[in-house]
Amino acid sequence: MAEDILPLLGINLLPNDDDSSDSNSGSNEEESDMEQEVEDTDGKKKKKEPDRSISFDSSLPVSHTYLGTDLEEIHGRTILEDELELELPLVTLPGTILVPGHIIPLYSHNQHEVAMLKSVVDSRDKTFGVIASRFDDNYHQLFAGVGTTAEIYSVKNEMDDASGISTITILAQGRQRFELKSYKRTITGVLMGKVKILPDAVLKNDLLEGARPPLHCKLCCQNDNDEDFKVAMDRQGRIISCVKMKPKSKINRFSPAYFTWWPPWVYKMYDKDHLMKRIKTELQKWDDTLSSDKMPNDATKLSYWVTQNVPLDDNLKLHLLSINSAEQRLRCALNIICKCSVLCCRDCNQQISEMPNVFSMSVSGPLSAYVNPGGHVHETVTVHHATNLNLVGRPSTEHSWFPGYAWTIAQCKRCSNHMGWKFTTKRKDLSPQKFWGLCRSSLVPGIADPDQKGQTDWIPVM
């Protein structure tokens, strides 16, 4: 069983002689993934744009069908009171940070943890806590000061008849943020924590409501960047011309700021509609197929969606999770998005991919959590292209997180750090034909150095 788990972990593996062609293909992958040059009708060379169409059913990854289709559904929803202090059983996950509204799969064969999760399933609220953990230089385990409650909504209990070992598979959804006040271990080794539910501060919908004259309500535009277009069409309804018209009024909803001590740009910094529009615009620069309707329209939900789906390291992600205001969370995320342009190896800073390569293979977004047969949870971001990676072993479809695709382990070419997997389709009707799933815990975001032409030198995002 251990040999079956090792390939998914990507550790302690060396390619054998038969796999040498696959393991060395990483250097060739960089060439094959690069944009090809082709000659047009005039004999001039131009870059061939890669095919980024997606025919894959994006609802499959979020349903975690690789865990089986026989999970028992549990109905109900538990919302705890803000600032409530209570004791919860905790699950610690290295390299994984649960965000409210997002799904986490768990598979465990540790008998103490199995017993704890079974007791949570039998409880009234079916809620436990999830916190990130890491080890310091002295190999002491450290816990994050902020975590997220998780409510179980699907479960499967199994027992191996030969060994008598029980296993449990669950799907849980993040609900609310909490602050870890203290913790202790029971005699069975289960971690119990005293936590405080963290509320979100809510700002006024209209920060300039008291400063707006009644006349402005009739004249101002709905949005600060409203544009009027005059369109001419033929009888078949086809657009012949489109002319941009001058705005009818120079007054917008931020104009009343001139009656206050602060200019309009100050109020825009805390206006949730303006922040949401800017966030979505910046994200669409990365992934042009990411339409606005695929992202939440509520400020709080969007702030959590961005926290989950932007590939950040643990420190940045925990910082966003600890902010107690949706507007402030969006402002901080926007600052990071505008600065971040590349993804690099956490251990050696080798550039692995660029932000415009990030795309969504799942309806939940480009970054989701998946679990392997060993019980290890990996937060994985999907990208079209990756460089400076070596492949180890042969492709396998066993326990594939993306049905119809085979995975191959990918390691950093410079330091051999496990970076994720390359996924290749086994069906000609599926697109993309190949993509990469990179572990968030193996990446750090950075800013490409223009003097180095986007090579390996980068500046950390602070």
The 8 nearest C-alpha neighbors of each residue, nearest first, counted from 0:
[[1, 3, 2, 4, 5, 373, 372, 6],
 [0, 2, 4, 3, 5, 373, 6, 372],
 [1, 3, 5, 0, 4, 6, 7, 12],
 [4, 2, 0, 1, 5, 6, 7, 372],
 [3, 5, 1, 2, 7, 6, 373, 372],
 [6, 4, 8, 2, 7, 3, 9, 1],
 [5, 7, 9, 8, 4, 3, 408, 10],
 [8, 6, 5, 9, 4, 371, 408, 3],
 [9, 7, 5, 6, 10, 4, 375, 371],
 [8, 10, 6, 7, 417, 408, 5, 12],
 [11, 9, 12, 8, 5, 417, 6, 7],
 [12, 10, 13, 9, 5, 8, 6, 417],
 [13, 11, 10, 14, 9, 6, 391, 5],
 [12, 14, 15, 11, 391, 392, 10, 22],
 [15, 13, 18, 391, 392, 19, 22, 12],
 [16, 14, 18, 17, 19, 13, 392, 22],
 [15, 17, 19, 18, 14, 20, 13, 22],
 [16, 18, 15, 19, 20, 14, 21, 392],
 [19, 17, 21, 15, 16, 20, 14, 392],
 [18, 20, 22, 16, 21, 17, 23, 14],
 [19, 21, 23, 18, 22, 24, 17, 16],
 [22, 20, 24, 18, 19, 23, 390, 392],
 [23, 21, 390, 391, 19, 24, 20, 389],
 [24, 22, 25, 20, 21, 19, 389, 26],
 [23, 25, 27, 21, 26, 22, 28, 20],
 [26, 24, 389, 28, 388, 390, 27, 23],
 [27, 25, 24, 28, 29, 23, 389, 387],
 [26, 28, 24, 30, 25, 29, 31, 23],
 [29, 27, 25, 31, 30, 26, 32, 24],
 [28, 30, 386, 32, 27, 31, 26, 33],
 [29, 31, 27, 28, 33, 32, 26, 34],
 [30, 32, 28, 33, 29, 27, 34, 35],
 [33, 31, 29, 30, 28, 384, 34, 385],
 [34, 32, 30, 31, 35, 29, 384, 28],
 [33, 35, 47, 46, 48, 49, 32, 36],
 [36, 34, 47, 46, 33, 37, 48, 31],
 [35, 37, 46, 45, 47, 44, 34, 38],
 [38, 36, 44, 45, 47, 46, 35, 39],
 [39, 37, 44, 43, 42, 45, 40, 36],
 [38, 40, 42, 41, 43, 44, 37, 45],
 [39, 41, 42, 38, 43, 44, 37, 45],
 [42, 40, 39, 43, 38, 44, 45, 37],
 [41, 43, 38, 39, 40, 44, 37, 45],
 [44, 42, 38, 41, 39, 45, 40, 37],
 [45, 43, 38, 37, 36, 39, 42, 46],
 [46, 44, 36, 37, 38, 47, 43, 39],
 [45, 47, 36, 35, 34, 48, 37, 44],
 [48, 46, 35, 36, 34, 37, 49, 45],
 [47, 49, 46, 34, 50, 35, 51, 36],
 [50, 48, 51, 47, 34, 35, 33, 32],
 [49, 51, 52, 48, 431, 430, 53, 47],
 [52, 50, 49, 431, 53, 383, 430, 48],
 [51, 53, 50, 430, 431, 54, 288, 49],
 [54, 52, 430, 55, 431, 51, 429, 360],
 [55, 53, 430, 429, 56, 52, 431, 428],
 [54, 56, 53, 429, 57, 430, 360, 431],
 [57, 55, 58, 59, 54, 361, 360, 60],
 [56, 58, 361, 362, 59, 360, 55, 60],
 [57, 59, 56, 61, 362, 60, 361, 62],
 [58, 60, 62, 57, 61, 56, 63, 64],
 [61, 59, 63, 62, 361, 58, 401, 400],
 [60, 62, 63, 59, 58, 361, 363, 362],
 [61, 63, 59, 60, 64, 58, 65, 66],
 [64, 62, 60, 65, 61, 66, 59, 400],
 [63, 65, 66, 67, 62, 68, 59, 60],
 [64, 66, 63, 67, 398, 400, 399, 402],
 [67, 65, 64, 63, 68, 168, 398, 70],
 [68, 66, 64, 65, 69, 70, 63, 155],
 [67, 69, 70, 64, 66, 65, 63, 71],
 [68, 70, 67, 71, 155, 66, 154, 72],
 [69, 71, 155, 154, 153, 68, 72, 67],
 [72, 70, 154, 153, 155, 69, 73, 152],
 [71, 73, 153, 152, 70, 74, 154, 151],
 [74, 72, 152, 153, 71, 75, 151, 154],
 [75, 73, 152, 72, 76, 153, 151, 71],
 [76, 74, 77, 73, 152, 124, 125, 150],
 [75, 77, 78, 74, 150, 124, 152, 125],
 [78, 76, 124, 79, 75, 150, 126, 125],
 [79, 77, 80, 76, 174, 175, 124, 81],
 [80, 78, 77, 81, 83, 196, 175, 82],
 [79, 81, 83, 82, 78, 196, 198, 84],
 [80, 82, 198, 196, 83, 197, 79, 195],
 [83, 81, 196, 195, 197, 84, 80, 198],
 [84, 82, 196, 81, 80, 195, 85, 79],
 [85, 83, 195, 194, 82, 196, 193, 86],
 [84, 86, 194, 193, 83, 87, 195, 192],
 [85, 87, 193, 192, 194, 191, 88, 84],
 [86, 88, 192, 127, 191, 128, 89, 85],
 [89, 87, 191, 127, 190, 128, 192, 90],
 [88, 90, 128, 190, 191, 129, 127, 87],
 [89, 91, 129, 128, 130, 92, 88, 190],
 [92, 90, 130, 131, 132, 129, 89, 93],
 [91, 93, 131, 95, 132, 94, 130, 90],
 [94, 92, 132, 131, 95, 133, 91, 96],
 [93, 95, 440, 92, 131, 96, 313, 132],
 [94, 96, 92, 93, 131, 378, 97, 377],
 [97, 95, 131, 98, 130, 94, 92, 313],
 [96, 98, 147, 173, 95, 129, 99, 101],
 [97, 99, 173, 101, 307, 100, 303, 147],
 [100, 98, 173, 174, 175, 101, 303, 147],
 [99, 101, 173, 174, 172, 98, 102, 303],
 [102, 100, 173, 172, 99, 98, 103, 97],
 [103, 101, 172, 171, 173, 104, 170, 100],
 [102, 104, 171, 368, 170, 172, 105, 101],
 [105, 103, 170, 169, 370, 369, 171, 102],
 [106, 104, 169, 168, 370, 170, 107, 103],
 [105, 107, 168, 374, 167, 169, 104, 370],
 [108, 106, 374, 109, 167, 166, 113, 105],
 [107, 109, 166, 110, 165, 113, 167, 106],
 [110, 108, 112, 107, 111, 113, 166, 165],
 [109, 111, 113, 112, 108, 114, 165, 164],
 [112, 110, 114, 113, 109, 115, 187, 189],
 [111, 113, 115, 109, 114, 110, 116, 189],
 [114, 112, 110, 116, 111, 115, 109, 167],
 [113, 115, 117, 111, 112, 116, 110, 118],
 [116, 114, 112, 118, 113, 117, 111, 119],
 [115, 117, 119, 113, 118, 114, 112, 120],
 [116, 118, 120, 114, 119, 115, 113, 121],
 [117, 119, 121, 115, 116, 120, 122, 114],
 [118, 120, 116, 125, 122, 117, 121, 115],
 [121, 119, 117, 125, 118, 122, 116, 151],
 [122, 120, 118, 119, 117, 123, 125, 116],
 [123, 121, 119, 125, 120, 124, 118, 126],
 [122, 124, 125, 121, 120, 119, 126, 77],
 [123, 125, 126, 122, 77, 150, 76, 119],
 [126, 124, 119, 120, 122, 150, 151, 123],
 [127, 125, 150, 124, 149, 119, 148, 151],
 [126, 128, 88, 149, 87, 148, 89, 150],
 [127, 129, 148, 89, 149, 147, 88, 87],
 [130, 128, 90, 147, 89, 146, 91, 148],
 [131, 129, 146, 91, 143, 92, 90, 132],
 [130, 132, 92, 143, 93, 96, 91, 95],
 [133, 131, 142, 93, 141, 92, 91, 143],
 [132, 134, 141, 93, 140, 135, 142, 131],
 [135, 133, 140, 138, 139, 141, 136, 132],
 [134, 136, 138, 137, 139, 140, 133, 141],
 [135, 137, 138, 134, 139, 140, 133, 141],
 [136, 138, 135, 139, 134, 140, 141, 133],
 [139, 137, 134, 135, 136, 140, 133, 141],
 [140, 138, 134, 135, 137, 141, 136, 133],
 [139, 141, 134, 133, 138, 135, 132, 142],
 [142, 140, 133, 132, 134, 139, 143, 135],
 [143, 141, 132, 131, 144, 133, 140, 130],
 [142, 144, 131, 145, 132, 130, 141, 146],
 [145, 143, 179, 178, 142, 146, 180, 130],
 [146, 144, 178, 143, 177, 179, 321, 130],
 [147, 145, 130, 177, 176, 129, 178, 144],
 [148, 146, 176, 175, 129, 177, 128, 97],
 [147, 149, 128, 175, 174, 173, 127, 129],
 [150, 148, 173, 172, 127, 126, 171, 174],
 [149, 151, 126, 171, 172, 125, 152, 173],
 [152, 150, 171, 125, 170, 153, 149, 126],
 [151, 153, 73, 171, 72, 170, 74, 150],
 [154, 152, 72, 170, 71, 169, 73, 70],
 [155, 153, 169, 70, 71, 168, 170, 156],
 [154, 156, 70, 168, 167, 71, 169, 157],
 [157, 155, 167, 166, 168, 154, 158, 165],
 [156, 158, 166, 165, 167, 155, 159, 168],
 [159, 157, 165, 164, 160, 166, 163, 156],
 [158, 160, 163, 164, 161, 162, 165, 157],
 [161, 159, 163, 162, 158, 164, 165, 157],
 [160, 162, 159, 163, 164, 158, 165, 157],
 [163, 161, 164, 159, 160, 158, 165, 166],
 [162, 164, 159, 160, 161, 158, 165, 166],
 [165, 163, 159, 162, 158, 166, 108, 110],
 [164, 166, 158, 157, 108, 163, 159, 110],
 [167, 165, 108, 157, 107, 156, 158, 113],
 [166, 168, 156, 107, 155, 106, 113, 157],
 [169, 167, 106, 155, 154, 105, 156, 107],
 [168, 170, 154, 105, 153, 104, 171, 155],
 [169, 171, 104, 153, 151, 103, 152, 105],
 [172, 170, 151, 150, 103, 152, 149, 102],
 [173, 171, 102, 149, 150, 101, 100, 103],
 [172, 174, 99, 149, 100, 101, 148, 98],
 [173, 175, 99, 148, 149, 100, 172, 147],
 [176, 174, 148, 147, 99, 173, 177, 196],
 [177, 175, 147, 197, 146, 196, 148, 99],
 [176, 178, 196, 197, 195, 146, 145, 147],
 [177, 179, 145, 195, 194, 144, 180, 146],
 [178, 180, 194, 144, 181, 145, 193, 177],
 [179, 181, 194, 193, 178, 195, 182, 192],
 [182, 180, 193, 192, 179, 183, 194, 191],
 [183, 181, 192, 191, 193, 190, 184, 180],
 [182, 184, 191, 190, 192, 185, 181, 189],
 [185, 183, 190, 188, 189, 191, 186, 182],
 [184, 186, 188, 187, 189, 190, 183, 191],
 [185, 187, 188, 184, 189, 190, 183, 111],
 [188, 186, 185, 189, 111, 184, 190, 112],
 [187, 189, 185, 186, 184, 190, 111, 112],
 [190, 188, 185, 184, 187, 191, 111, 112],
 [191, 189, 184, 89, 183, 88, 188, 192],
 [192, 190, 88, 183, 182, 89, 87, 184],
 [193, 191, 182, 87, 86, 181, 194, 88],
 [192, 194, 86, 181, 180, 85, 182, 179],
 [193, 195, 179, 180, 178, 84, 85, 192],
 [194, 196, 84, 178, 177, 83, 82, 197],
 [195, 197, 177, 82, 83, 81, 176, 178],
 [196, 198, 177, 176, 82, 81, 195, 178],
 [199, 197, 81, 200, 82, 196, 323, 176],
 [198, 200, 323, 324, 201, 197, 325, 322],
 [199, 201, 324, 323, 198, 202, 325, 326],
 [202, 200, 199, 324, 203, 325, 326, 204],
 [203, 201, 204, 200, 326, 206, 324, 269],
 [202, 204, 205, 206, 201, 208, 270, 207],
 [205, 203, 206, 202, 270, 271, 201, 208],
 [204, 206, 208, 203, 207, 270, 202, 209],
 [205, 207, 208, 203, 204, 266, 270, 209],
 [208, 206, 210, 205, 209, 211, 255, 256],
 [207, 209, 205, 210, 211, 206, 255, 204],
 [210, 208, 207, 211, 206, 212, 205, 255],
 [209, 211, 207, 208, 255, 212, 258, 259],
 [210, 212, 255, 208, 209, 207, 215, 213],
 [213, 211, 214, 215, 210, 216, 255, 209],
 [212, 214, 216, 215, 211, 217, 218, 210],
 [213, 215, 212, 216, 217, 218, 211, 219],
 [216, 214, 218, 217, 219, 213, 212, 211],
 [215, 217, 214, 213, 218, 219, 212, 211],
 [218, 216, 215, 214, 219, 213, 220, 212],
 [219, 217, 215, 216, 250, 214, 220, 248],
 [218, 220, 251, 250, 215, 252, 216, 217],
 [221, 219, 251, 222, 252, 218, 225, 223],
 [220, 222, 219, 252, 223, 251, 225, 224],
 [223, 221, 225, 224, 220, 251, 252, 219],
 [222, 224, 251, 225, 252, 220, 221, 253],
 [223, 225, 222, 226, 251, 220, 221, 246],
 [226, 224, 222, 223, 220, 227, 221, 246],
 [225, 227, 224, 246, 228, 244, 243, 245],
 [226, 228, 244, 243, 246, 225, 245, 229],
 [229, 227, 243, 244, 242, 230, 241, 226],
 [230, 228, 242, 241, 243, 244, 231, 227],
 [229, 231, 241, 240, 228, 242, 232, 238],
 [230, 232, 240, 239, 238, 241, 229, 233],
 [233, 231, 238, 239, 237, 236, 230, 234],
 [232, 234, 236, 235, 237, 239, 238, 231],
 [235, 233, 236, 232, 237, 238, 231, 239],
 [234, 236, 233, 237, 232, 238, 239, 231],
 [237, 235, 233, 234, 232, 238, 239, 231],
 [238, 236, 232, 233, 235, 239, 234, 231],
 [237, 239, 232, 240, 231, 236, 233, 230],
 [240, 238, 232, 231, 237, 233, 241, 230],
 [241, 239, 231, 238, 230, 242, 232, 229],
 [242, 240, 230, 229, 231, 228, 243, 239],
 [241, 243, 229, 228, 244, 230, 240, 231],
 [242, 244, 228, 227, 229, 241, 245, 226],
 [245, 243, 227, 228, 242, 246, 229, 226],
 [244, 246, 247, 243, 227, 226, 228, 248],
 [247, 245, 248, 244, 227, 226, 249, 225],
 [248, 246, 245, 249, 227, 244, 250, 218],
 [247, 249, 250, 246, 218, 219, 220, 251],
 [250, 248, 251, 246, 247, 219, 220, 254],
 [251, 249, 219, 248, 254, 218, 220, 252],
 [250, 252, 219, 220, 254, 253, 223, 249],
 [251, 253, 254, 219, 223, 220, 221, 222],
 [252, 254, 251, 263, 255, 256, 223, 207],
 [253, 255, 256, 251, 252, 250, 257, 263],
 [256, 254, 211, 257, 258, 253, 210, 207],
 [257, 255, 263, 259, 258, 254, 262, 253],
 [256, 258, 255, 259, 262, 254, 261, 263],
 [257, 259, 256, 255, 210, 260, 254, 261],
 [260, 258, 256, 257, 261, 210, 255, 262],
 [259, 261, 262, 258, 257, 256, 263, 265],
 [260, 262, 259, 256, 265, 263, 257, 266],
 [263, 261, 256, 264, 265, 257, 260, 266],
 [264, 262, 256, 266, 265, 253, 267, 261],
 [265, 263, 267, 266, 262, 268, 261, 253],
 [266, 264, 268, 263, 267, 262, 261, 269],
 [267, 265, 268, 263, 264, 269, 270, 206],
 [266, 268, 264, 270, 269, 265, 273, 263],
 [267, 269, 266, 265, 270, 264, 274, 330],
 [270, 268, 267, 266, 326, 271, 265, 274],
 [269, 271, 267, 273, 272, 268, 266, 274],
 [270, 272, 274, 273, 326, 275, 269, 298],
 [273, 271, 275, 274, 270, 276, 298, 277],
 [272, 274, 276, 270, 271, 275, 267, 277],
 [275, 273, 271, 277, 276, 272, 278, 270],
 [276, 274, 278, 272, 277, 273, 271, 279],
 [275, 277, 273, 279, 274, 278, 280, 272],
 [278, 276, 280, 274, 275, 279, 281, 273],
 [279, 277, 275, 281, 280, 276, 333, 274],
 [278, 280, 282, 276, 281, 277, 283, 275],
 [281, 279, 277, 283, 278, 282, 276, 284],
 [282, 280, 284, 278, 283, 279, 277, 285],
 [283, 281, 279, 284, 285, 280, 278, 286],
 [282, 284, 287, 286, 285, 280, 281, 289],
 [283, 285, 281, 282, 286, 287, 280, 355],
 [286, 284, 355, 283, 282, 354, 287, 357],
 [285, 287, 283, 288, 289, 284, 358, 355],
 [286, 288, 283, 289, 284, 285, 290, 282],
 [289, 287, 286, 290, 283, 358, 359, 52],
 [290, 288, 287, 286, 283, 293, 291, 282],
 [291, 289, 292, 293, 288, 283, 294, 287],
 [290, 292, 293, 294, 279, 289, 295, 296],
 [291, 293, 294, 290, 295, 296, 289, 279],
 [294, 292, 291, 290, 289, 295, 362, 364],
 [293, 295, 292, 291, 296, 301, 290, 304],
 [296, 294, 301, 297, 300, 293, 292, 304],
 [295, 297, 298, 294, 301, 300, 292, 275],
 [296, 298, 300, 295, 299, 301, 302, 275],
 [297, 299, 301, 300, 302, 325, 271, 296],
 [300, 298, 325, 302, 301, 297, 303, 326],
 [301, 299, 303, 297, 302, 298, 295, 304],
 [300, 302, 304, 295, 298, 303, 299, 297],
 [303, 301, 299, 305, 329, 300, 304, 325],
 [302, 304, 306, 300, 301, 305, 307, 98],
 [305, 303, 301, 307, 302, 306, 300, 308],
 [304, 306, 308, 302, 307, 303, 309, 301],
 [307, 305, 303, 304, 308, 309, 302, 316],
 [306, 308, 304, 305, 309, 98, 303, 366],
 [307, 309, 366, 305, 365, 306, 364, 304],
 [308, 310, 305, 311, 307, 306, 366, 336],
 [311, 309, 439, 308, 380, 312, 444, 366],
 [312, 310, 316, 309, 315, 444, 443, 313],
 [311, 313, 443, 315, 314, 316, 440, 442],
 [314, 312, 316, 315, 317, 311, 94, 440],
 [313, 315, 317, 316, 312, 318, 311, 319],
 [316, 314, 318, 317, 313, 312, 311, 319],
 [315, 317, 313, 319, 318, 314, 311, 312],
 [318, 316, 320, 314, 319, 315, 313, 321],
 [317, 319, 315, 321, 316, 320, 314, 322],
 [320, 318, 316, 317, 321, 322, 328, 315],
 [319, 321, 317, 318, 322, 316, 306, 98],
 [320, 322, 318, 319, 317, 323, 145, 176],
 [323, 321, 319, 320, 324, 328, 318, 327],
 [324, 322, 199, 200, 321, 198, 325, 197],
 [325, 323, 200, 199, 327, 326, 322, 328],
 [324, 326, 299, 328, 327, 302, 329, 298],
 [327, 325, 329, 328, 324, 271, 269, 330],
 [328, 326, 330, 324, 329, 325, 331, 322],
 [327, 329, 325, 331, 326, 330, 319, 322],
 [328, 330, 332, 326, 327, 302, 331, 333],
 [331, 329, 327, 333, 328, 332, 326, 334],
 [330, 332, 334, 328, 333, 329, 327, 335],
 [333, 331, 329, 335, 334, 330, 336, 328],
 [334, 332, 336, 330, 335, 331, 278, 329],
 [333, 335, 331, 337, 332, 336, 330, 338],
 [334, 336, 332, 338, 333, 337, 339, 331],
 [337, 335, 333, 339, 338, 334, 332, 281],
 [336, 338, 334, 335, 339, 333, 281, 340],
 [339, 337, 335, 336, 446, 334, 340, 460],
 [338, 340, 446, 445, 336, 337, 335, 444],
 [339, 341, 446, 354, 353, 447, 445, 338],
 [342, 340, 353, 445, 354, 352, 446, 444],
 [343, 341, 444, 352, 351, 353, 443, 350],
 [344, 342, 350, 351, 348, 349, 443, 442],
 [345, 343, 348, 442, 349, 346, 347, 441],
 [344, 346, 442, 441, 443, 348, 347, 343],
 [345, 347, 344, 348, 416, 414, 441, 349],
 [346, 348, 349, 344, 345, 414, 413, 343],
 [349, 347, 344, 343, 345, 346, 350, 455],
 [348, 350, 455, 344, 343, 347, 351, 413],
 [351, 349, 343, 455, 352, 342, 348, 344],
 [352, 350, 343, 386, 385, 342, 387, 349],
 [351, 353, 385, 342, 341, 350, 386, 384],
 [354, 352, 341, 355, 356, 342, 340, 351],
 [353, 355, 356, 340, 341, 357, 285, 352],
 [356, 354, 285, 357, 353, 286, 284, 340],
 [357, 355, 382, 383, 354, 353, 384, 358],
 [358, 356, 382, 354, 355, 381, 286, 383],
 [357, 359, 365, 382, 286, 381, 356, 360],
 [360, 358, 365, 364, 361, 381, 362, 357],
 [359, 361, 57, 365, 358, 381, 362, 364],
 [362, 360, 57, 363, 359, 364, 60, 58],
 [361, 363, 57, 364, 58, 360, 61, 359],
 [362, 364, 361, 61, 365, 367, 366, 101],
 [365, 363, 359, 362, 361, 366, 308, 367],
 [364, 366, 359, 358, 380, 381, 308, 360],
 [367, 365, 380, 308, 379, 364, 378, 381],
 [368, 366, 378, 379, 369, 365, 380, 364],
 [367, 369, 378, 377, 103, 379, 376, 370],
 [370, 368, 377, 376, 104, 378, 367, 371],
 [369, 371, 376, 375, 374, 104, 377, 105],
 [370, 372, 373, 374, 375, 7, 376, 369],
 [373, 371, 374, 4, 370, 106, 375, 398],
 [374, 372, 371, 375, 4, 106, 107, 370],
 [373, 375, 106, 372, 371, 107, 370, 376],
 [376, 374, 370, 373, 371, 377, 372, 8],
 [377, 375, 370, 369, 374, 368, 371, 378],
 [378, 376, 369, 368, 379, 370, 438, 375],
 [377, 379, 368, 367, 439, 438, 95, 369],
 [378, 380, 438, 437, 366, 367, 436, 439],
 [379, 381, 366, 437, 365, 436, 438, 439],
 [380, 382, 436, 435, 365, 358, 357, 437],
 [383, 381, 357, 356, 435, 384, 358, 434],
 [382, 384, 434, 356, 435, 357, 358, 381],
 [385, 383, 382, 356, 32, 434, 352, 435],
 [386, 384, 352, 351, 435, 383, 387, 382],
 [385, 387, 351, 29, 388, 352, 384, 350],
 [386, 388, 412, 351, 411, 389, 29, 26],
 [389, 387, 411, 412, 25, 410, 386, 409],
 [390, 388, 25, 410, 412, 409, 22, 411],
 [389, 391, 22, 409, 25, 408, 21, 410],
 [392, 390, 22, 408, 14, 409, 389, 21],
 [393, 391, 18, 14, 22, 21, 407, 390],
 [392, 394, 407, 395, 21, 18, 391, 406],
 [395, 393, 407, 406, 405, 392, 396, 423],
 [396, 394, 405, 406, 397, 393, 407, 399],
 [395, 397, 405, 399, 404, 398, 406, 394],
 [398, 396, 399, 395, 405, 406, 65, 400],
 [397, 399, 65, 396, 400, 371, 372, 66],
 [400, 398, 396, 401, 397, 402, 65, 405],
 [399, 401, 65, 402, 60, 398, 63, 369],
 [400, 402, 399, 404, 60, 403, 59, 405],
 [403, 401, 404, 399, 400, 59, 65, 60],
 [402, 404, 425, 424, 401, 426, 405, 396],
 [405, 403, 424, 423, 402, 422, 401, 425],
 [404, 406, 396, 395, 423, 422, 394, 424],
 [407, 405, 422, 394, 395, 421, 420, 396],
 [406, 408, 394, 421, 420, 393, 409, 390],
 [409, 407, 420, 391, 390, 9, 419, 421],
 [410, 408, 390, 420, 419, 389, 418, 388],
 [411, 409, 417, 415, 418, 389, 416, 388],
 [410, 412, 415, 388, 416, 413, 414, 418],
 [411, 413, 388, 387, 389, 415, 414, 410],
 [412, 414, 411, 415, 349, 347, 387, 416],
 [413, 415, 416, 411, 412, 347, 346, 410],
 [416, 414, 411, 410, 412, 413, 417, 389],
 [417, 415, 411, 410, 414, 418, 346, 441],
 [416, 418, 410, 9, 419, 415, 409, 411],
 [419, 417, 410, 441, 437, 409, 438, 416],
 [420, 418, 437, 438, 409, 436, 417, 408],
 [421, 419, 408, 409, 436, 407, 435, 406],
 [420, 422, 435, 407, 406, 434, 436, 409],
 [421, 423, 406, 434, 405, 433, 404, 435],
 [424, 422, 433, 404, 405, 432, 421, 406],
 [423, 425, 404, 432, 426, 403, 433, 405],
 [424, 426, 404, 403, 423, 427, 405, 429],
 [427, 425, 424, 428, 429, 403, 404, 432],
 [426, 428, 429, 425, 424, 432, 430, 431],
 [427, 429, 426, 430, 54, 432, 55, 424],
 [430, 428, 427, 54, 426, 55, 431, 432],
 [431, 429, 432, 53, 54, 55, 52, 428],
 [430, 432, 433, 53, 429, 52, 51, 434],
 [431, 433, 430, 424, 423, 429, 434, 427],
 [434, 432, 423, 431, 422, 424, 435, 421],
 [433, 435, 383, 422, 421, 382, 384, 423],
 [436, 434, 421, 382, 381, 422, 420, 437],
 [435, 437, 381, 420, 380, 419, 379, 421],
 [436, 438, 419, 380, 379, 418, 435, 439],
 [439, 437, 379, 419, 441, 440, 418, 378],
 [438, 440, 442, 441, 378, 379, 310, 437],
 [439, 441, 94, 438, 442, 312, 378, 313],
 [442, 440, 345, 438, 439, 418, 344, 443],
 [443, 441, 345, 344, 439, 343, 440, 342],
 [442, 444, 345, 343, 312, 342, 344, 311],
 [445, 443, 342, 341, 339, 311, 343, 460],
 [444, 446, 459, 339, 460, 341, 458, 457],
 [445, 447, 458, 340, 339, 457, 341, 338],
 [446, 448, 457, 453, 341, 449, 340, 445],
 [447, 449, 457, 450, 451, 453, 456, 446],
 [450, 448, 452, 451, 447, 453, 454, 446],
 [451, 449, 448, 452, 453, 447, 456, 454],
 [450, 452, 449, 448, 453, 454, 456, 455],
 [453, 451, 449, 450, 454, 448, 447, 455],
 [452, 454, 447, 451, 448, 449, 455, 456],
 [453, 455, 452, 451, 456, 350, 447, 448],
 [454, 456, 350, 349, 457, 453, 348, 451],
 [457, 455, 454, 448, 451, 447, 458, 453],
 [456, 458, 447, 448, 446, 445, 455, 459],
 [457, 459, 446, 445, 460, 447, 448, 456],
 [460, 458, 445, 461, 446, 457, 444, 443],
 [459, 461, 445, 458, 444, 339, 446, 338],
 [460, 459, 335, 315, 458, 445, 338, 444]]
